[in-house]
Amino acid sequence: MKTLRILSSLALLAPAVAAALPNELPAGRMTDHVVIVSIDGLRPDAIEKFGAKTLMKLMREGSYTLSAHTILPSKTLPSHTSMLTGVDAEKHGITWNSDETDAHGTVTVPTVFALAKAQGYSTAAFFSKTKFHHLDVPNSLDYIRAPKGGLGGILDDKWPATKTVGNVEKYLEGGANPNLLFVHIAEPDYAGHLFGWMGRMYAAAVREADKAVNEIIDEANDRFGAGNYTLIVTADHGGHDKNHGSADPRDTTIPWIAWGKGVSAGQPIPSGVRTMDTAATALWLLAVGAPPEWMGRPVAAAFDGAPVFATTN
């Protein structure tokens, strides 16, 4: 009887166990792990000018362009929404640049996280500003960390790279194995608004962000294995004087760097890369089809044996 009771209990548990098992991942994927790092407010000309050693190493060993473009308005929330949804502000509707989730809720177009998760992939995101809660669509992220805001202290609304990367380290060292990992580093934007873009304090912030990227790589190497993941490093916008948001090329021109598994070493990327292409590239690497309304296209020229631009439809 005891044996029968055990077998009966296992039978009852079987559906739950089956539901907990990971789905079979799509065939034809180029990598099992995509890591996207966005450095808020990073101008492409700041990388070499201020000696961002990690980013320069990624450029030497991978593929890159320093003439990619973001959307208008060239501000953090609209630009990141385009980066992670594959459409511009006219399509996703987020033109404001603050946390207004109480009034507007989350973005209503599919995010890269939701599309990847629907195909069985594990997703995680680490944000350094409260406004990113608009991208935390229900059931799209397996794990998210971001400041909550509303408590009155500076760290309630904005996190330094040390805290954000520290959260990434705890997550990965705890045994997590995300297929799509997004990390937002905000130091250059903080410094730009306080002291001005391309000045001494901005230079220090760029180097701090560069250090954060190196730490993320170290953690990814330990968790996924060196050479077993694909890294994309980009930005949401640049800046000039103490602001951004305009059509000025200093605001709209951004870097786009690919490095790691599947990436062509030293392969120049043709002009025309847009921030929407980041989401499309991540899905393409994971062999997930993008919605037909997406404006972004995979930056396949950065990868071995691929045409200049592939389609995901």
C-alpha positions as semicolon CSV with decimal commas, in nm:
position;residue;x (nm);y (nm);z (nm)
1;M;0,000;0,000;0,000
2;K;0,283;0,235;0,081
3;T;0,430;0,177;-0,266
4;L;0,093;0,245;-0,426
5;R;0,058;0,570;-0,230
6;I;0,404;0,683;-0,345
7;L;0,326;0,600;-0,708
8;S;-0,007;0,778;-0,680
9;S;0,164;1,088;-0,539
10;L;0,420;1,086;-0,818
11;A;0,142;1,063;-1,074
12;L;-0,025;1,368;-0,925
13;L;0,305;1,558;-0,928
14;A;0,391;1,463;-1,287
15;P;0,208;1,752;-1,458
16;A;0,374;2,007;-1,228
17;V;0,717;1,853;-1,283
18;A;0,665;1,852;-1,659
19;A;0,559;2,217;-1,650
20;A;0,875;2,305;-1,458
21;L;1,104;2,144;-1,712
22;P;1,261;2,385;-1,966
23;N;1,111;2,387;-2,312
24;E;1,316;2,256;-2,601
25;L;1,508;2,555;-2,733
26;P;1,474;2,651;-3,101
27;A;1,701;2,473;-3,348
28;G;1,946;2,676;-3,552
29;R;2,043;2,916;-3,276
30;M;2,392;3,062;-3,299
31;T;2,438;3,081;-2,923
32;D;2,264;2,974;-2,604
33;H;2,342;3,299;-2,423
34;V;2,311;3,661;-2,535
35;V;2,433;3,935;-2,302
36;I;2,335;4,294;-2,387
37;V;2,503;4,580;-2,201
38;S;2,374;4,932;-2,253
39;I;2,595;5,217;-2,132
40;D;2,364;5,512;-2,081
41;G;2,484;5,831;-2,249
42;L;2,802;5,684;-2,400
43;R;2,924;5,881;-2,699
44;P;3,124;5,671;-2,947
45;D;3,407;5,924;-2,961
46;A;3,454;5,891;-2,584
47;I;3,572;5,530;-2,606
48;E;3,919;5,595;-2,745
49;K;3,946;5,953;-2,622
50;F;3,912;5,847;-2,258
51;G;4,091;5,514;-2,280
52;A;3,803;5,270;-2,230
53;K;4,034;4,968;-2,243
54;T;3,771;4,695;-2,224
55;L;3,558;4,845;-2,498
56;M;3,862;4,897;-2,721
57;K;3,957;4,533;-2,667
58;L;3,606;4,423;-2,765
59;M;3,631;4,635;-3,079
60;R;3,966;4,482;-3,175
61;E;3,848;4,127;-3,116
62;G;3,491;4,162;-3,240
63;S;3,286;4,369;-3,484
64;Y;3,168;4,722;-3,428
65;T;3,044;5,049;-3,565
66;L;3,084;5,390;-3,404
67;S;2,815;5,542;-3,625
68;A;2,498;5,358;-3,519
69;H;2,190;5,570;-3,453
70;T;1,926;5,595;-3,186
71;I;1,571;5,727;-3,221
72;L;1,408;6,061;-3,157
73;P;1,356;6,169;-2,890
74;S;1,710;6,062;-2,804
75;K;1,631;6,011;-2,437
76;T;1,683;5,717;-2,204
77;L;1,338;5,559;-2,173
78;P;1,217;5,605;-2,533
79;S;1,553;5,493;-2,671
80;H;1,583;5,186;-2,448
81;T;1,226;5,092;-2,529
82;S;1,317;5,094;-2,899
83;M;1,637;4,902;-2,824
84;L;1,438;4,628;-2,652
85;T;1,122;4,622;-2,866
86;G;1,256;4,664;-3,220
87;V;1,029;4,958;-3,307
88;D;1,053;5,336;-3,284
89;A;0,864;5,567;-3,050
90;E;0,577;5,614;-3,294
91;K;0,508;5,240;-3,264
92;H;0,578;5,175;-2,895
93;G;0,425;5,503;-2,778
94;I;0,670;5,585;-2,500
95;T;0,785;5,942;-2,556
96;W;0,818;6,047;-2,191
97;N;1,137;5,992;-1,993
98;S;1,033;5,917;-1,636
99;D;0,869;5,639;-1,440
100;E;0,499;5,675;-1,518
101;T;0,397;5,313;-1,479
102;D;0,114;5,411;-1,241
103;A;-0,042;5,616;-1,518
104;H;0,060;5,425;-1,831
105;G;0,151;5,073;-1,722
106;T;0,409;4,870;-1,912
107;V;0,489;4,892;-2,281
108;T;0,216;4,741;-2,499
109;V;0,431;4,610;-2,786
110;P;0,625;4,280;-2,756
111;T;0,962;4,307;-2,586
112;V;1,267;4,099;-2,671
113;F;1,231;3,938;-2,329
114;A;0,872;3,827;-2,386
115;L;0,947;3,686;-2,730
116;A;1,253;3,494;-2,608
117;K;1,071;3,360;-2,301
118;A;0,780;3,239;-2,516
119;Q;1,030;3,013;-2,696
120;G;1,157;2,857;-2,375
121;Y;1,450;3,087;-2,300
122;S;1,536;3,221;-1,955
123;T;1,545;3,602;-1,931
124;A;1,690;3,850;-1,683
125;A;1,739;4,227;-1,668
126;F;1,929;4,463;-1,439
127;F;1,841;4,831;-1,461
128;S;1,999;5,129;-1,288
129;K;1,700;5,368;-1,308
130;T;1,338;5,345;-1,195
131;K;1,196;5,444;-1,534
132;F;1,276;5,098;-1,672
133;H;0,976;4,950;-1,489
134;H;0,785;5,029;-1,809
135;L;0,977;4,739;-1,968
136;D;0,894;4,488;-1,694
137;V;0,602;4,334;-1,882
138;P;0,431;4,061;-1,674
139;N;0,559;3,708;-1,741
140;S;0,842;3,830;-1,967
141;L;1,134;3,838;-1,724
142;D;1,237;3,549;-1,503
143;Y;1,445;3,786;-1,291
144;I;1,468;4,165;-1,265
145;R;1,647;4,410;-1,036
146;A;1,594;4,785;-1,052
147;P;1,561;5,072;-0,806
148;K;1,204;5,112;-0,685
149;G;1,200;5,485;-0,623
150;G;0,966;5,683;-0,404
151;L;1,166;5,669;-0,080
152;G;1,342;6,002;-0,115
153;G;1,706;5,892;-0,128
154;I;1,929;5,916;-0,433
155;L;1,991;5,539;-0,437
156;D;1,615;5,483;-0,442
157;D;1,598;5,628;-0,794
158;K;1,941;5,564;-0,942
159;W;2,196;5,291;-0,886
160;P;2,572;5,317;-0,944
161;A;2,743;5,056;-1,157
162;T;2,890;4,894;-0,847
163;K;2,542;4,809;-0,718
164;T;2,398;4,702;-1,053
165;V;2,695;4,481;-1,140
166;G;2,702;4,350;-0,784
167;N;2,344;4,233;-0,834
168;V;2,446;4,062;-1,159
169;E;2,731;3,887;-0,980
170;K;2,506;3,759;-0,702
171;Y;2,254;3,635;-0,955
172;L;2,502;3,446;-1,172
173;E;2,710;3,316;-0,883
174;G;2,389;3,185;-0,729
175;G;2,357;2,940;-1,016
176;A;2,128;3,127;-1,256
177;N;2,176;3,045;-1,624
178;P;1,992;3,310;-1,830
179;N;1,978;3,280;-2,207
180;L;1,908;3,651;-2,249
181;L;2,071;3,887;-2,000
182;F;2,040;4,266;-2,015
183;V;2,247;4,504;-1,800
184;H;2,210;4,882;-1,790
185;I;2,505;5,096;-1,673
186;A;2,427;5,463;-1,617
187;E;2,747;5,642;-1,508
188;P;2,820;5,844;-1,825
189;D;2,466;5,981;-1,830
190;Y;2,484;6,079;-1,463
191;A;2,812;6,263;-1,518
192;G;2,700;6,422;-1,843
193;H;2,397;6,585;-1,685
194;L;2,587;6,703;-1,379
195;F;2,916;6,815;-1,531
196;G;2,875;6,807;-1,910
197;W;2,954;6,556;-2,181
198;M;3,319;6,498;-2,274
199;G;3,463;6,674;-1,972
200;R;3,691;6,541;-1,697
201;M;3,412;6,394;-1,481
202;Y;3,245;6,241;-1,783
203;A;3,577;6,080;-1,874
204;A;3,598;5,923;-1,527
205;A;3,241;5,795;-1,565
206;V;3,323;5,636;-1,902
207;R;3,616;5,454;-1,745
208;E;3,393;5,340;-1,457
209;A;3,142;5,202;-1,706
210;D;3,424;5,032;-1,895
211;K;3,535;4,866;-1,571
212;A;3,178;4,746;-1,515
213;V;3,171;4,585;-1,859
214;N;3,495;4,401;-1,776
215;E;3,340;4,271;-1,453
216;I;3,030;4,152;-1,639
217;I;3,254;3,966;-1,884
218;D;3,441;3,800;-1,597
219;E;3,112;3,684;-1,445
220;A;2,981;3,563;-1,781
221;N;3,303;3,371;-1,844
222;D;3,268;3,198;-1,509
223;R;2,901;3,117;-1,555
224;F;2,869;3,035;-1,926
225;G;3,230;2,956;-2,012
226;A;3,465;3,178;-2,213
227;G;3,361;3,178;-2,576
228;N;3,019;3,028;-2,502
229;Y;2,811;3,346;-2,516
230;T;2,759;3,647;-2,741
231;L;2,798;4,000;-2,604
232;I;2,648;4,318;-2,748
233;V;2,755;4,653;-2,601
234;T;2,575;4,967;-2,710
235;A;2,420;5,291;-2,578
236;D;2,082;5,461;-2,578
237;H;2,205;5,807;-2,675
238;G;2,503;6,041;-2,656
239;G;2,491;6,399;-2,537
240;H;2,639;6,748;-2,555
241;D;2,683;7,026;-2,303
242;K;2,468;6,896;-2,014
243;N;2,179;6,745;-2,203
244;H;2,055;6,526;-2,490
245;G;1,729;6,444;-2,663
246;S;1,770;6,643;-2,983
247;A;1,853;6,545;-3,341
248;D;2,209;6,671;-3,293
249;P;2,448;6,392;-3,407
250;R;2,623;6,419;-3,072
251;D;2,295;6,304;-2,915
252;T;2,185;6,046;-3,172
253;T;2,510;5,868;-3,264
254;I;2,585;5,558;-3,055
255;P;2,837;5,271;-3,051
256;W;2,736;4,915;-3,138
257;I;2,985;4,638;-3,054
258;A;2,947;4,260;-3,091
259;W;3,195;4,019;-2,935
260;G;3,212;3,652;-2,849
261;K;3,050;3,341;-2,990
262;G;2,978;3,362;-3,362
263;V;3,121;3,711;-3,404
264;S;3,355;3,789;-3,693
265;A;3,682;3,920;-3,551
266;G;3,776;4,255;-3,695
267;Q;3,483;4,259;-3,938
268;P;3,364;4,612;-4,014
269;I;2,991;4,667;-3,982
270;P;2,829;4,865;-4,265
271;S;2,663;5,195;-4,186
272;G;2,294;5,198;-4,111
273;V;2,279;5,019;-3,774
274;R;1,995;5,148;-3,557
275;T;1,912;5,089;-3,193
276;M;1,608;4,877;-3,295
277;D;1,853;4,631;-3,451
278;T;1,977;4,527;-3,106
279;A;1,655;4,344;-3,021
280;A;1,634;4,191;-3,368
281;T;1,993;4,068;-3,346
282;A;1,937;3,907;-3,006
283;L;1,633;3,715;-3,132
284;W;1,813;3,614;-3,452
285;L;2,106;3,477;-3,253
286;L;1,859;3,270;-3,050
287;A;1,669;3,159;-3,364
288;V;1,351;3,335;-3,254
289;G;1,136;3,502;-3,519
290;A;1,063;3,871;-3,475
291;P;0,714;4,015;-3,527
292;P;0,655;4,138;-3,884
293;E;0,593;4,492;-3,760
294;W;0,941;4,518;-3,611
295;M;1,160;4,780;-3,777
296;G;1,484;4,634;-3,641
297;R;1,692;4,391;-3,846
298;P;1,970;4,157;-3,732
299;V;2,316;4,306;-3,771
300;A;2,427;3,983;-3,939
301;A;2,734;4,147;-4,093
302;A;2,897;4,122;-3,749
303;F;2,875;3,743;-3,749
304;D;3,059;3,464;-3,929
305;G;2,915;3,343;-4,257
306;A;2,610;3,566;-4,251
307;P;2,475;3,809;-4,515
308;V;2,494;4,181;-4,446
309;F;2,143;4,189;-4,303
310;A;1,937;3,877;-4,244
311;T;1,563;3,877;-4,184
312;T;1,381;3,713;-3,897
313;N;1,040;3,696;-4,063
